[in-house]
Amino acid sequence: MHTKKNISGRAFDIKLILRLLTYTKPYRWTFLFTIFLTICLAALAPVRPFLIQHTIDNQIHNGNYKGLVIMVCVMVLLLIVHALVQYFQTYLLGWVGQSAIRDLRHQLYNHLLGMKVNFYDRTPIGTLVTRTISDIETLADVFSDGLASVSGDILQLVFILAVMFFTDVKLTLISLSVFPILLYASYLFKNYVRASFQEVRKQVARLNAFIQEQITGMSIVQVFNREEKEFAKFKVINAEHTKANIDTIFYYSVYFPVVEIIAAVSTGLLVWYGTKGVLHDTVSLGVLISFLMYIAMFFRPIRQIADRFNTLQLGMVSSERVFRLLDTKDTVKGKNNYIPSHINGKIVFRNVYFNYKKEEDVLYNISFEIEPNKTTAIVGATGAGKSTLINIILRFYEPEKGNILLDDIPLEDYQPEFLRKNIGTVTQDVFLFSGTIRDNIALWDTTITDSVILNAIRKIGVDDFINNLPGGLDCLVMERGAMLSTGQRQLIAFIRAMVRNPNLILLDEATSSVDSETENMIQHAIKNILANRTSVVIAHRLSTIIHSDKIIVMDMGKIVETGTHAQLLAMNGIYHELYTMQYIV
């Protein structure tokens, strides 16, 4: 075996095992019963050879036919009991394992739902898919074919050794004389396989992340003729994944023949010494035959332990990854317990600084006030920091410095779920789920009825758009809304925001990718729906915000101008320049 560098972690991490076992607590009585059945299985293992020894030496040797029949019946009964115990142990252990894994997956997914957006900005989707599905599925095998099975095999070895020493000490020592070699080979195997499986899981996550990204961006790959280069990248990643698995196969292909050789040597020594004992009448034939069975039974669990070591190794690596993700405390900070009866919508920013990366501020000393029941527009060039303001209000990100108040209460005091439920939001990049138009508007909220949806549609004035879709509200939407145009997806998002009748509405480039007719519909909706509501509108098209009560102009993360449309034009500054570029030829 070649040397493997950077071997990290332990093959059997007791802390990880104990943490995994905490998920069996709701099913502890069933789990304890499976442990009892596992002990019974281990104890039953050496009984059959012991009965065969007794049958040969006391019944067959003495010609006791009646005793022979009785012993055969006892062994048949033993096989039936053994089969029943094994059935219940296997089934109940699998049931407990699947139940515990279901609870762990629930916890992990719920944990992901509470993570801040910047966590997803830096974590590949494929990696999270691997953690939630592949890694946790591996942990299911730890329960069903790992921990309990290995523990049962070790107990079986203990019981077999106890009976062997009780029967004949010399034969036992002769049989186990090669055991130190086996221990050393197993120790080396454990170290190499541990590092190998860590590499396998690393390459699986890398492969998942690459495929997820490439399939999501397949249209860009094809438009820019990147197929060959991306396939070349895939072949490199796939080759490294293959190599990691082949390394694991190599260690197993070396270890199992070594175990077979050691088992054969042990059997040979037993036959040599035991036959001499039978010939010299110091060892009975029944004892020799039972010892041959003990040795076969002794090495069978060792082979199984090595094979199940695969499961434990993968389980330890997967559990490290899953628990590391669970221990990532990148959730929204604050008291998160303030839930008012309603939101008026007064928003105050005081000296707010924000950055996505350390020492690279996106917002610099931002201070402004959004008045209740008024429309405030934010304009500026791409990268000015407009959308960042929206994300901070929704608490997707936390400011580095400064204070943000909503209705004179610090924003961090609000429960994030309450904020997002009571703030209507329409973004430029609209995400639609697989399902019907109705599902994507109500987002499976049963309190939002068809009458509520239809009322919102009428107010927005998009009745014709919905009615012209095949099936209307029952029209099926493909993944990410692929069958709809960008403008149609934004209209659905607009309805989605309106059905909840929010007092505060945030529109982030809601008309940037729509045609003139759709834009006119949304402008008409803004006039009717945003009346008597607090609204924040970010727009490149100044036609959508010229009637706003206040317009904030941003540039390079700073507020450079504030006023109404007329006031800003009179300043002859950045806003005037933006307006001139859009409307004056």
Backbone torsions as a table, in degrees:
resi	resn	phi	psi	omega
1	MET	NA	128.8	179.6
2	HIS	-76.5	158.4	-176.4
3	THR	-72.6	135.2	178.4
4	LYS	-110.7	121.4	-176.8
5	LYS	-86.7	162.3	175.6
6	ASN	58.2	42.9	175.0
7	ILE	-73.8	116.1	-175.3
8	SER	-123.9	159.1	177.0
9	GLY	80.1	174.1	179.9
10	ARG	-119.1	152.1	-178.9
11	ALA	-67.7	-33.5	-177.7
12	PHE	-133.7	93.2	-178.1
13	ASP	-91.0	109.2	-173.6
14	ILE	-62.8	-33.8	179.7
15	LYS	-65.6	-42.3	177.8
16	LEU	-65.4	-41.3	179.7
17	ILE	-61.9	-46.3	-179.4
18	LEU	-63.5	-37.0	179.1
19	ARG	-67.5	-39.1	176.4
20	LEU	-62.7	-40.6	-176.9
21	LEU	-66.8	-21.0	178.7
22	THR	-63.4	-23.2	180.0
23	TYR	-77.2	-7.6	175.5
24	THR	-92.1	-2.1	-176.1
25	LYS	-56.9	-43.7	178.9
26	PRO	-63.1	-16.6	-177.1
27	TYR	-120.3	30.9	-169.0
28	ARG	-61.7	-36.6	-177.6
29	TRP	-69.4	-40.2	175.5
30	THR	-65.3	-40.2	179.8
31	PHE	-64.7	-43.4	178.2
32	LEU	-63.5	-35.8	178.3
33	PHE	-66.4	-37.4	177.8
34	THR	-66.8	-33.8	176.1
35	ILE	-64.1	-43.1	177.1
36	PHE	-59.6	-43.8	179.0
37	LEU	-65.4	-35.3	177.8
38	THR	-63.7	-42.7	177.3
39	ILE	-63.8	-39.9	178.3
40	CYS	-62.4	-42.6	178.7
41	LEU	-61.2	-44.2	179.7
42	ALA	-63.3	-40.2	-178.6
43	ALA	-70.2	-31.6	-179.6
44	LEU	-73.8	-22.1	-173.6
45	ALA	-55.4	-50.6	-176.6
46	PRO	-83.3	0.1	-176.5
47	VAL	-69.0	-41.8	-176.5
48	ARG	-62.9	-48.4	175.4
49	PRO	-59.8	-36.6	179.2
50	PHE	-63.5	-41.2	178.3
51	LEU	-67.2	-37.9	177.9
52	ILE	-64.5	-41.9	176.6
53	GLN	-58.6	-47.4	-179.6
54	HIS	-62.7	-39.7	-179.6
55	THR	-63.8	-44.8	-178.5
56	ILE	-67.3	-48.2	-173.1
57	ASP	-75.9	-31.7	-172.8
58	ASN	-108.8	-28.3	-176.8
59	GLN	-102.9	-57.4	-178.7
60	ILE	-66.4	-45.3	-178.6
61	HIS	-60.3	-34.6	-178.6
62	ASN	-95.8	1.9	178.2
63	GLY	68.4	30.2	-177.7
64	ASN	-90.7	91.2	-176.7
65	TYR	-65.5	-42.3	-179.3
66	LYS	-61.9	-44.0	177.6
67	GLY	-63.0	-34.7	178.6
68	LEU	-64.3	-44.1	179.1
69	VAL	-62.0	-42.4	179.4
70	ILE	-61.5	-43.1	-178.7
71	MET	-66.7	-37.1	177.2
72	VAL	-63.6	-42.5	178.3
73	CYS	-63.4	-40.1	178.6
74	VAL	-62.0	-42.0	-179.0
75	MET	-69.0	-36.0	175.7
76	VAL	-63.8	-44.6	177.3
77	LEU	-60.8	-39.3	178.6
78	LEU	-62.5	-41.3	178.8
79	LEU	-63.4	-39.3	179.0
80	ILE	-65.2	-45.9	179.0
81	VAL	-61.5	-43.0	-179.8
82	HIS	-61.4	-42.1	-179.5
83	ALA	-65.4	-42.1	179.1
84	LEU	-64.9	-44.8	179.3
85	VAL	-62.3	-41.4	-179.4
86	GLN	-66.7	-37.9	178.5
87	TYR	-61.3	-52.8	-177.6
88	PHE	-66.0	-37.4	179.5
89	GLN	-64.5	-43.8	-179.1
90	THR	-67.4	-46.3	-177.3
91	TYR	-66.3	-48.8	-176.5
92	LEU	-67.3	-36.4	178.3
93	LEU	-65.2	-42.5	176.9
94	GLY	-64.1	-38.4	179.0
95	TRP	-63.7	-45.9	178.4
96	VAL	-63.0	-43.3	-179.3
97	GLY	-61.8	-46.7	179.9
98	GLN	-65.3	-37.4	178.6
99	SER	-65.7	-43.3	179.5
100	ALA	-65.1	-39.9	180.0
101	ILE	-68.4	-36.4	175.4
102	ARG	-59.7	-44.0	-179.9
103	ASP	-66.2	-38.7	179.3
104	LEU	-66.0	-41.5	179.3
105	ARG	-66.0	-38.0	174.8
106	HIS	-58.4	-45.6	-178.4
107	GLN	-64.2	-42.8	-177.7
108	LEU	-66.3	-44.6	-178.9
109	TYR	-67.3	-39.7	176.9
110	ASN	-63.1	-36.3	176.8
111	HIS	-63.9	-42.0	179.7
112	LEU	-65.0	-34.8	179.2
113	LEU	-63.6	-26.1	-178.0
114	GLY	-95.0	0.4	-178.3
115	MET	-75.7	149.6	178.1
116	LYS	-70.7	158.6	-176.2
117	VAL	-62.7	-34.7	-177.7
118	ASN	-66.3	-20.5	173.1
119	PHE	-63.5	-42.3	180.0
120	TYR	-75.4	-23.4	176.6
121	ASP	-63.6	-33.2	-174.7
122	ARG	-107.7	-1.0	-178.0
123	THR	-114.5	121.9	179.4
124	PRO	-61.6	141.1	-179.6
125	ILE	-61.3	-40.6	-179.5
126	GLY	-59.4	-35.1	177.9
127	THR	-64.3	-43.3	-180.0
128	LEU	-68.0	-36.2	176.2
129	VAL	-63.0	-41.7	178.4
130	THR	-61.9	-43.9	-179.8
131	ARG	-63.0	-43.7	-172.5
132	THR	-76.5	-30.6	-175.2
133	ILE	-110.4	-67.0	-172.7
134	SER	-64.2	-49.5	-177.0
135	ASP	-63.9	-42.2	-179.0
136	ILE	-71.1	-33.1	176.3
137	GLU	-64.3	-34.8	175.5
138	THR	-63.6	-38.0	179.1
139	LEU	-66.3	-28.7	175.6
140	ALA	-60.9	-38.6	177.6
141	ASP	-67.9	-28.6	178.1
142	VAL	-61.9	-40.3	179.0
143	PHE	-72.0	-46.4	-171.9
144	SER	-82.0	-33.4	-174.8
145	ASP	-133.3	17.6	-177.9
146	GLY	-119.1	-86.5	-173.0
147	LEU	-55.7	-59.6	-174.7
148	ALA	-64.5	-40.6	-178.3
149	SER	-65.6	-43.8	178.1
150	VAL	-64.8	-42.2	177.9
151	SER	-61.2	-41.7	177.9
152	GLY	-63.4	-40.8	178.6
153	ASP	-63.8	-41.7	179.2
154	ILE	-65.2	-42.8	176.9
155	LEU	-61.1	-39.3	179.2
156	GLN	-62.2	-41.7	176.4
157	LEU	-59.8	-41.9	-179.3
158	VAL	-63.3	-46.4	-179.6
159	PHE	-64.7	-40.8	179.2
160	ILE	-63.2	-45.5	178.9
161	LEU	-61.9	-40.4	-179.4
162	ALA	-61.4	-44.5	179.8
163	VAL	-68.5	-39.1	179.3
164	MET	-62.5	-47.1	178.6
165	PHE	-64.6	-36.0	178.5
166	PHE	-65.4	-34.7	-176.1
167	THR	-79.8	-50.4	-177.7
168	ASP	-159.2	110.6	-176.1
169	VAL	-66.2	-44.8	-176.4
170	LYS	-63.6	-46.3	178.5
171	LEU	-60.4	-36.9	179.9
172	THR	-65.1	-45.8	-179.3
173	LEU	-65.3	-39.0	176.8
174	ILE	-62.7	-43.0	-177.8
175	SER	-65.0	-34.3	-174.9
176	LEU	-98.7	12.3	-176.8
177	SER	-64.5	-25.1	179.8
178	VAL	-95.2	4.2	-175.5
179	PHE	-62.6	-37.7	177.4
180	PRO	-57.2	-35.7	177.7
181	ILE	-64.3	-40.5	178.6
182	LEU	-64.0	-40.5	179.0
183	LEU	-62.3	-42.6	-178.7
184	TYR	-67.0	-42.2	178.5
185	ALA	-63.3	-39.3	179.4
186	SER	-67.0	-36.4	178.5
187	TYR	-63.3	-45.4	178.2
188	LEU	-64.0	-44.0	-179.9
189	PHE	-58.1	-44.3	-179.1
190	LYS	-58.8	-46.5	-177.0
191	ASN	-64.7	-45.6	-177.2
192	TYR	-69.1	-41.4	-178.1
193	VAL	-68.2	-35.8	178.8
194	ARG	-56.9	-51.5	-179.8
195	ALA	-65.1	-36.2	-179.0
196	SER	-64.5	-41.8	-178.6
197	PHE	-72.2	-30.5	173.4
198	GLN	-61.5	-41.1	178.9
199	GLU	-67.2	-38.3	178.5
200	VAL	-60.3	-48.4	-178.4
201	ARG	-65.5	-35.6	177.5
202	LYS	-62.7	-43.2	-178.3
203	GLN	-72.2	-32.2	175.7
204	VAL	-62.8	-46.8	179.0
205	ALA	-62.6	-40.2	179.7
206	ARG	-65.5	-41.0	179.5
207	LEU	-65.9	-43.4	178.1
208	ASN	-61.2	-44.5	-178.8
209	ALA	-62.6	-42.1	-179.1
210	PHE	-64.8	-47.6	-177.6
211	ILE	-64.8	-41.9	179.1
212	GLN	-58.5	-46.4	-178.0
213	GLU	-66.4	-42.4	-176.3
214	GLN	-69.1	-40.2	179.5
215	ILE	-67.1	-40.1	178.4
216	THR	-61.7	-38.9	-177.7
217	GLY	-103.8	28.0	-175.1
218	MET	-60.2	-35.7	-179.5
219	SER	-63.1	-38.6	178.6
220	ILE	-68.4	-40.6	178.3
221	VAL	-57.8	-44.0	-176.8
222	GLN	-75.8	-39.3	-179.2
223	VAL	-60.6	-39.4	-177.2
224	PHE	-99.4	18.4	174.7
225	ASN	52.7	46.1	-178.9
226	ARG	-96.9	8.9	-173.3
227	GLU	-56.0	-48.8	-175.5
228	GLU	-65.6	-44.0	-178.2
229	LYS	-68.1	-39.6	178.4
230	GLU	-68.8	-35.1	176.9
231	PHE	-66.8	-36.1	176.9
232	ALA	-63.0	-41.8	175.9
233	LYS	-61.1	-43.6	-179.5
234	PHE	-61.2	-41.6	-179.1
235	LYS	-62.6	-37.2	177.8
236	VAL	-65.0	-47.6	-179.5
237	ILE	-64.7	-42.0	179.9
238	ASN	-65.0	-37.1	178.6
239	ALA	-65.3	-40.2	178.1
240	GLU	-67.2	-36.6	175.4
241	HIS	-63.1	-44.1	179.0
242	THR	-62.7	-43.8	-179.5
243	LYS	-61.2	-41.2	179.3
244	ALA	-61.3	-40.9	178.8
245	ASN	-70.7	-38.2	179.1
246	ILE	-65.5	-36.9	176.1
247	ASP	-58.9	-42.4	178.5
248	THR	-63.9	-44.4	178.6
249	ILE	-60.2	-37.9	-179.7
250	PHE	-60.4	-45.8	-178.6
251	TYR	-63.6	-38.1	177.3
252	TYR	-69.6	-38.4	-178.8
253	SER	-66.8	-24.3	175.5
254	VAL	-84.8	-42.4	-171.9
255	TYR	-68.9	-45.4	-175.2
256	PHE	-63.4	-43.0	174.5
257	PRO	-61.4	-35.6	177.6
258	VAL	-61.7	-43.3	178.4
259	VAL	-63.2	-40.7	179.4
260	GLU	-62.5	-42.0	179.6
261	ILE	-63.9	-45.2	-179.9
262	ILE	-62.7	-40.8	178.3
263	ALA	-63.6	-40.5	179.4
264	ALA	-65.2	-42.3	178.1
265	VAL	-62.1	-43.5	179.4
266	SER	-61.9	-42.1	178.1
267	THR	-65.5	-40.7	179.0
268	GLY	-61.9	-44.6	178.3
269	LEU	-62.5	-38.7	-179.9
270	LEU	-65.8	-45.0	179.6
271	VAL	-63.0	-43.4	-179.5
272	TRP	-61.1	-51.0	-177.2
273	TYR	-74.2	-40.1	-177.3
274	GLY	-68.0	-38.5	179.1
275	THR	-63.3	-41.4	176.2
276	LYS	-59.2	-40.8	179.8
277	GLY	-64.6	-39.7	179.3
278	VAL	-66.0	-41.5	-179.7
279	LEU	-66.5	-33.2	179.9
280	HIS	-95.7	7.9	176.2
281	ASP	61.6	29.4	175.0
282	THR	-101.1	-13.8	177.5
283	VAL	-132.9	131.4	179.4
284	SER	-78.4	157.2	179.4
285	LEU	-64.1	-37.5	179.1
286	GLY	-62.4	-39.4	179.1
287	VAL	-65.6	-43.0	-179.9
288	LEU	-62.2	-46.4	-179.4
289	ILE	-64.5	-41.4	179.0
290	SER	-64.1	-35.3	179.3
291	PHE	-68.9	-36.6	175.3
292	LEU	-60.9	-37.2	177.0
293	MET	-70.1	-40.0	178.8
294	TYR	-60.7	-43.1	-178.9
295	ILE	-64.2	-43.4	177.6
296	ALA	-61.1	-42.4	179.0
297	MET	-69.9	-30.1	-178.6
298	PHE	-69.4	-43.3	-177.3
299	PHE	-81.4	-21.3	177.5
300	ARG	-62.3	-49.3	176.3
301	PRO	-61.7	-32.2	178.9
302	ILE	-64.9	-42.8	176.5
303	ARG	-63.0	-42.3	-179.3
304	GLN	-66.1	-37.9	178.3
305	ILE	-62.5	-42.7	178.7
306	ALA	-63.9	-39.7	179.3
307	ASP	-68.5	-42.0	179.2
308	ARG	-74.7	-14.4	174.8
309	PHE	-60.7	-32.5	174.1
310	ASN	-54.0	-50.0	-179.0
311	THR	-62.7	-44.3	-179.6
312	LEU	-65.2	-39.8	179.9
313	GLN	-62.4	-49.0	177.6
314	LEU	-61.5	-38.2	-179.9
315	GLY	-64.6	-41.9	179.5
316	MET	-65.2	-43.2	179.0
317	VAL	-64.6	-45.1	-179.3
318	SER	-65.6	-41.2	-179.5
319	SER	-65.5	-37.5	175.7
320	GLU	-58.6	-44.6	-177.9
321	ARG	-68.0	-45.0	-178.3
322	VAL	-64.7	-46.0	-178.2
323	PHE	-70.7	-30.1	175.3
324	ARG	-64.2	-39.0	177.4
325	LEU	-68.3	-42.0	178.2
326	LEU	-63.9	-31.2	-178.6
327	ASP	-84.5	-4.5	177.6
328	THR	-73.2	110.1	-177.2
329	LYS	-95.3	72.0	179.8
330	ASP	-114.1	42.8	179.7
331	THR	-95.8	169.4	-179.7
332	VAL	-65.1	129.5	-177.1
333	LYS	-86.8	167.9	175.1
334	GLY	117.4	179.7	-178.7
335	LYS	-70.7	-38.0	172.9
336	ASN	56.6	34.2	-177.5
337	ASN	-128.8	-1.3	-176.5
338	TYR	-86.1	120.9	179.0
339	ILE	-130.6	96.2	179.1
340	PRO	-75.1	170.8	178.8
341	SER	-70.8	-30.9	176.9
342	HIS	-160.9	171.0	178.7
343	ILE	-113.4	126.8	174.4
344	ASN	-80.2	-38.0	175.1
345	GLY	107.5	8.0	176.7
346	LYS	-72.7	121.5	-178.6
347	ILE	-122.2	131.4	179.9
348	VAL	-127.0	124.1	172.2
349	PHE	-102.9	129.1	178.7
350	ARG	-125.8	108.1	174.6
351	ASN	50.4	53.2	-176.0
352	VAL	-90.0	131.4	173.4
353	TYR	-119.4	145.2	178.1
354	PHE	-151.2	145.3	172.9
355	ASN	-145.0	148.5	173.9
356	TYR	-85.1	-29.2	176.2
357	LYS	-127.8	146.6	-179.3
358	LYS	-56.6	137.7	176.5
359	GLU	65.4	18.3	175.3
360	GLU	-129.7	72.9	-174.8
361	ASP	-63.5	137.2	175.2
362	VAL	-99.4	-33.8	176.0
363	LEU	-118.5	134.4	-177.7
364	TYR	-120.8	111.9	169.5
365	ASN	48.6	54.0	-176.8
366	ILE	-82.8	125.1	176.4
367	SER	-138.9	124.6	175.1
368	PHE	-165.2	170.6	178.9
369	GLU	-132.0	133.9	175.1
370	ILE	-105.7	120.0	-175.5
371	GLU	-83.4	146.7	179.0
372	PRO	-62.3	145.6	175.2
373	ASN	60.4	23.9	176.9
374	LYS	-124.5	158.5	177.2
375	THR	-102.5	122.6	178.0
376	THR	-114.4	125.2	179.7
377	ALA	-104.6	146.2	176.8
378	ILE	-124.6	122.1	-178.2
379	VAL	-127.5	165.6	179.9
380	GLY	155.3	169.4	-179.3
381	ALA	-68.8	163.9	176.4
382	THR	-58.5	133.0	-179.2
383	GLY	88.0	6.5	-178.9
384	ALA	-74.8	-18.0	179.9
385	GLY	107.9	12.7	-175.8
386	LYS	-65.3	-53.0	-178.2
387	SER	-64.7	-28.1	178.0
388	THR	-61.4	-37.5	178.0
389	LEU	-60.4	-42.9	178.7
390	ILE	-61.8	-45.6	-178.4
391	ASN	-63.2	-34.0	178.7
392	ILE	-72.0	-39.5	177.8
393	ILE	-61.7	-38.0	179.1
394	LEU	-79.9	-2.0	179.5
395	ARG	63.7	30.5	169.3
396	PHE	-71.9	-29.9	177.4
397	TYR	-132.4	156.6	178.6
398	GLU	-109.7	135.3	177.7
399	PRO	-67.2	150.9	177.8
400	GLU	-74.6	-40.0	180.0
401	LYS	-140.4	163.0	174.2
402	GLY	95.2	177.6	-177.3
403	ASN	-128.2	145.5	175.2
404	ILE	-127.6	126.4	-179.3
405	LEU	-114.6	139.0	171.9
406	LEU	-121.2	115.8	-174.2
407	ASP	53.4	42.1	176.6
408	ASP	68.3	12.9	176.4
409	ILE	-114.5	133.4	178.1
410	PRO	-52.7	134.1	-175.8
411	LEU	-58.6	-35.3	-177.5
412	GLU	-69.1	-12.7	178.1
413	ASP	-79.0	-18.4	-177.8
414	TYR	-77.9	147.1	171.7
415	GLN	-69.6	124.1	-176.7
416	PRO	-55.9	-39.9	-179.7
417	GLU	-61.8	-38.2	178.5
418	PHE	-65.4	-43.8	-179.6
419	LEU	-58.1	-49.6	-173.4
420	ARG	-72.0	-26.7	178.1
421	LYS	-74.1	-31.3	-174.3
422	ASN	-103.9	6.4	174.4
423	ILE	-115.8	120.7	176.1
424	GLY	-80.8	131.3	-175.4
425	THR	-132.8	133.3	172.2
426	VAL	-128.0	120.7	-178.0
427	THR	-105.9	169.0	179.3
428	GLN	-70.5	-42.0	-179.9
429	ASP	-94.8	99.8	-175.4
430	VAL	-90.8	127.3	177.5
431	PHE	-102.5	126.1	175.8
432	LEU	-115.9	140.3	-179.6
433	PHE	-90.8	159.9	172.6
434	SER	-65.2	129.1	-176.9
435	GLY	151.5	-162.8	-179.6
436	THR	-90.3	168.0	174.2
437	ILE	-58.9	-41.1	178.9
438	ARG	-58.7	-45.3	179.6
439	ASP	-60.2	-39.8	-176.5
440	ASN	-76.1	-20.5	175.2
441	ILE	-84.2	-49.3	-177.6
442	ALA	-82.8	-17.7	-175.9
443	LEU	51.5	44.7	175.3
444	TRP	60.7	23.9	174.1
445	ASP	-85.9	110.7	-174.8
446	THR	-68.8	-14.6	178.7
447	THR	-78.2	-14.8	178.4
448	ILE	-93.3	102.3	-175.9
449	THR	-86.1	171.1	178.1
450	ASP	-61.6	-35.7	180.0
451	SER	-64.0	-38.2	177.7
452	VAL	-65.5	-43.4	180.0
453	ILE	-63.9	-46.5	-178.9
454	LEU	-64.9	-34.8	177.7
455	ASN	-64.2	-42.6	178.0
456	ALA	-64.7	-39.3	179.3
457	ILE	-62.6	-42.2	179.8
458	ARG	-65.1	-41.8	179.8
459	LYS	-63.1	-39.4	-179.6
460	ILE	-74.4	-27.4	178.6
461	GLY	85.2	34.2	-179.5
462	VAL	-116.8	32.6	179.6
463	ASP	-57.7	-44.9	-177.5
464	ASP	-62.9	-40.8	-180.0
465	PHE	-59.4	-47.8	-178.9
466	ILE	-67.8	-43.4	-176.9
467	ASN	-66.6	-29.0	-179.5
468	ASN	-80.2	-11.6	175.4
469	LEU	-73.4	141.4	179.2
470	PRO	-63.6	110.7	-178.5
471	GLY	96.0	-6.2	-179.6
472	GLY	61.2	-124.8	179.6
473	LEU	-65.5	-20.5	179.6
474	ASP	-89.4	5.4	178.0
475	CYS	-62.4	130.0	-178.5
476	LEU	-80.1	133.1	178.6
477	VAL	-104.1	127.8	177.3
478	MET	-76.2	171.4	-177.3
479	GLU	-53.8	129.2	-179.4
480	ARG	64.1	14.6	177.9
481	GLY	68.8	37.7	-173.1
482	ALA	-61.8	-27.7	-177.1
483	MET	-81.4	-7.0	-177.4
484	LEU	-108.4	153.0	175.5
485	SER	-74.9	166.3	179.1
486	THR	-60.3	-42.0	179.2
487	GLY	-64.1	-40.4	178.5
488	GLN	-64.7	-39.5	178.1
489	ARG	-63.7	-37.6	179.6
490	GLN	-69.9	-33.3	176.0
491	LEU	-64.1	-41.7	177.9
492	ILE	-63.4	-39.9	178.1
493	ALA	-64.4	-34.7	178.8
494	PHE	-65.9	-43.3	176.2
495	ILE	-63.1	-42.3	179.5
496	ARG	-55.2	-40.9	-179.5
497	ALA	-72.6	-36.6	-173.7
498	MET	-75.7	-28.6	-175.5
499	VAL	-64.9	-19.0	-179.8
500	ARG	-91.0	1.1	175.6
501	ASN	47.8	55.5	-176.1
502	PRO	-77.7	152.8	174.6
503	ASN	-83.9	-19.5	-179.5
504	LEU	-125.3	127.1	-176.7
505	ILE	-125.6	133.6	177.8
506	LEU	-117.6	120.6	178.7
507	LEU	-115.6	113.2	-177.1
508	ASP	-108.3	98.8	-179.9
509	GLU	54.9	43.6	-173.1
510	ALA	-69.5	-14.7	-179.7
511	THR	-121.4	15.9	-172.0
512	SER	-72.1	-24.3	-174.8
513	SER	-121.7	30.2	-177.8
514	VAL	-116.6	158.6	178.5
515	ASP	-77.9	175.5	-175.1
516	SER	-62.6	-38.9	-178.7
517	GLU	-65.1	-44.9	178.9
518	THR	-65.8	-38.6	178.3
519	GLU	-61.7	-40.1	178.6
520	ASN	-63.1	-37.5	177.4
521	MET	-62.6	-44.0	-178.4
522	ILE	-69.4	-38.1	177.2
523	GLN	-62.2	-40.0	176.7
524	HIS	-63.3	-40.0	179.0
525	ALA	-65.8	-39.4	-179.8
526	ILE	-60.6	-42.8	-179.0
527	LYS	-63.0	-40.1	-175.6
528	ASN	-82.6	-40.4	-171.2
529	ILE	-88.4	-35.5	-176.0
530	LEU	-81.2	-2.9	176.8
531	ALA	-63.1	135.1	179.6
532	ASN	62.6	24.2	173.7
533	ARG	-127.5	154.9	172.2
534	THR	-83.9	128.7	-178.8
535	SER	-137.8	143.7	174.3
536	VAL	-120.5	120.6	-174.5
537	VAL	-120.1	122.1	173.6
538	ILE	-104.5	128.3	-175.7
539	ALA	-151.5	142.7	169.0
540	HIS	-85.4	-36.4	179.6
541	ARG	-80.4	109.0	-175.9
542	LEU	-67.8	-15.5	179.2
543	SER	-63.8	-24.5	-177.8
544	THR	-82.9	-10.5	-173.6
545	ILE	-129.0	6.4	-175.4
546	ILE	-66.5	-20.3	-179.9
547	HIS	-97.8	10.0	-179.7
548	SER	-65.6	151.2	179.0
549	ASP	-68.5	-32.3	178.9
550	LYS	-146.9	140.5	176.2
551	ILE	-122.5	126.8	178.0
552	ILE	-107.8	125.5	-179.4
553	VAL	-103.6	125.9	-179.5
554	MET	-114.5	150.2	176.7
555	ASP	-152.2	122.3	178.1
556	MET	55.2	41.9	175.4
557	GLY	80.3	7.8	-179.2
558	LYS	-125.3	152.5	172.8
559	ILE	-85.2	120.8	-175.6
560	VAL	-110.4	-23.6	179.7
561	GLU	-148.7	147.4	177.0
562	THR	-144.6	137.5	178.0
563	GLY	162.2	-172.7	174.4
564	THR	-83.2	173.7	179.0
565	HIS	-56.3	-47.4	-178.4
566	ALA	-65.8	-42.6	-178.9
567	GLN	-63.0	-42.0	-177.9
568	LEU	-68.8	-37.2	176.9
569	LEU	-63.7	-37.4	-179.4
570	ALA	-67.4	-25.8	179.4
571	MET	-69.5	-21.9	179.6
572	ASN	57.1	40.1	-178.1
573	GLY	-111.5	-141.1	-176.0
574	ILE	-63.4	-42.1	-179.7
575	TYR	-62.3	-42.6	178.1
576	HIS	-60.2	-38.7	179.2
577	GLU	-66.1	-43.8	177.9
578	LEU	-61.8	-43.4	-178.5
579	TYR	-65.0	-41.0	-179.6
580	THR	-63.4	-42.2	-178.9
581	MET	-64.3	-32.9	-176.3
582	GLN	-85.2	-31.7	-168.3
583	TYR	-119.4	-11.9	-178.0
584	ILE	-115.5	122.0	-178.6
585	VAL	-84.6	NA	NA
